[in-house]
């Protein structure tokens, strides 16, 4: 009986050892597979860096929508708030103010920027809020260029930027148009003395966000033409304007005059469609009998950028 008990105990120990070895093998297998997630993360970072660089190259070509898609793809691989800064700048260039503001605010909350960088972004946010009608007026003019990606936030992985040259997209200054500088303009000039209305249609070319020239034809009782220079003041959707022009009417002979005007220009659709209201004082040195030398001419018109 004692020999049989010893044999049974030996078999039981052998089985326990086998189970222990099997459990150890499973533990070793699980331990060997553990680094896989880290490897996947590294691969995602590398791809995010590539996408980020591609986005910057597209921004250099003013292809903001395609650049935004690259930044969004990079952010999906690497949820780093620094990438949001590039996304925000691209959205701002595209005129998608509400989305840009949301991205900038996310960056301020999550990226822990320096005091200087925070102040810079807050100025841009204020300007965007003004465009969206959330504040009465901006506290200060927005920065001219999109901010560069800074140092990593405390406790956050480094953004997908390897060199100092990798900066956020260059974005036009506030008020600068991101559309074509060439457009078409139409208006109705009303003779302040009640003698009728003159239609005008022509082309406009913007040098920058504040200066543009225009020229075209005049059609009324007498045919004519004009060429002028206009200054756009301030920034925002509603801008005061000052202008000078040289109108010409063909009455017997060409009658050349000089005009000075002031008005308002309202952006119905940012950088694309505008409505204009002007009041001009027009003077013709020589006029036929029965015509006035000096006229007050209010006008209403529109401008469409191509």
SULWOTA-V523632 format. One line per field, one symbol per residue. ss: DSSP state (a for helix, b for strand, c for the rest). phi: phi as a letter, one per 20 degrees, with the letter a starting at -180 (. if undefined). psi: psi as a letter, one per 40 degrees, with the letter a starting at -180 (. if undefined). A space follows every 50 residues. Layout:
BEGIN
ss->???
phi->???
psi->???
END
This chain:
BEGIN
ss->caaaaaaaaaaaaaaaaaaaaaaaaaaaaaaaaccaaaaaaaaaaaaaaa aaaaaaaaaacccaaaaaaaaaaaaaacccaaaaaaaaaaaaacccaaaa aaaaaaaaaaccccaaaaaaaaaaaaaaaaaccccccccccccccccccc cccccccccccccccccccccccccccccccbbbbbbbbbbcccccbbbb bbbbbbccccbbbbbbbbbccccbbbbbbbbbcccccbbbbbbbbbbbbb cccbbbbbbbbbbbbbbbbcccbbbbbbbbbbbbcccccccccbbbbbbb bbbbbc
phi->.fffffffffffffffffffffffffffffffegfggfffffffffffff fffffffffgemeffffgffffffffebfdfffgfffffffffeneffff ffffffgffdelfffffffffffffffffffemecfaffaffffcffefe ffffmdffffcecffedfffdgfgnfeeeffebdccadedffenepccec badccefbfccbdbbrddcbfcfabbbbccddelcofdcfccbcbcecdd cmcfdeccccccaccdefcgmcccdcccccddcdfccffndefccecfbc bbbcee
psi->ddddddddddddddddddddddddddddddddededdddddddddddddd ddddddddddefgddddddddddddddgghdddddddddddddeegdddd ddddddddddefiidddddddddddddddddeeeidiidiiiidihiiha iiiheiiiighdidehiiihhiiheiheaiehiiiiihhhheefeaihii haiihhdaedhiiiiaihhbdiiaiihihhhhiaiadhhiiiiiigihig hcihhhaiihiiaihhgdhhedhihihihihhhhdhiiheiidhihgiih aihhh.
END
